[in-house]
Amino acid sequence: MSEQSVKHEFRGESLDSVLVGTGGASRATVICFPTVMGVTDLELGFARELAARGFQVLVADLFGRRFTLGVDREEAFAAMGRLRGDRAALRDRLLSVLEVARKQGAEHIAAIGYCFGGQCALDLARSGADIAGVASLHGLFDPPGLEPQPIKAKVVAFHGWDDPMVPPEAVVALAKELTDGGSDWQIHAYGNTGHGFTNPNASAIGIAGVDYNRTAAERSWTALNNFLDELFAA
């Protein structure tokens, strides 16, 4: 296994993503979009587990800096708010990350994302990008308000039913949006589960309804690996 910094730019902003490799040939490349806290040990840990299964993983830096959970909350949310405030520019940012992945030799590509990163994964699919699939884990579902494009990627969303940021009507709306876009889609909803359920330290952010759920984390991880196996059959 290998890890290296991948420096790139978007409209004058310096970004520093991390490429986690298998140490040899890879089955495919997975782009991992992080939570509001940016690239952390959480995403790097998931990336290492995927690399052990034969996937090269690009953990994408979207903010140009790292944040510390429980310390940099205001700065992190301000950075996320800036990107979410212009969804057209965010789409361009995500497409630029896709090009960075392709420059690393990626031919077969999927994207996953956590929380805000889950929305990013969905937005990449919404762009019509020609990739195999995307997975959103406790992601935000609100649409970008841009001209709809045919959704080529297979889509799976792993959702905590009690997520205070994504009410049931938003889940139904996403299903309709994906259907209208022609996507092959799935939504897995976990009962008695809130936002951030894959992160053992989720509650440190100090928001009600944001907490780790071990059962949902394990179920979604198993389902994610099954999804990747479907996309990239050996």
HELIX and SHEET records of a PDB file:
HELIX    1   1 ASP A   41  ALA A   52  1                                  12    
HELIX    2   2 ARG A   73  ARG A   84  1                                  12    
HELIX    3   3 ARG A   87  LYS A  103  1                                  17    
HELIX    4   4 PHE A  116  ARG A  126  1                                  11    
HELIX    5   5 PRO A  168  ASP A  180  1                                  13    
HELIX    6   6 ALA A  202  ILE A  205  5                                   4    
HELIX    7   7 ARG A  214  LEU A  231  1                                  18    
SHEET    1   A 8 SER A   2  PHE A  10  0                                        
SHEET    2   A 8 GLU A  13  GLY A  21 -1                                        
SHEET    3   A 8 PHE A  55  VAL A  59 -1                                        
SHEET    4   A 8 ALA A  28  PHE A  33  1                                        
SHEET    5   A 8 ILE A 109  TYR A 114  1                                        
SHEET    6   A 8 GLY A 133  LEU A 137  1                                        
SHEET    7   A 8 LYS A 154  GLY A 160  1                                        
SHEET    8   A 8 TRP A 185  TYR A 190  1                                        
END                                                                             
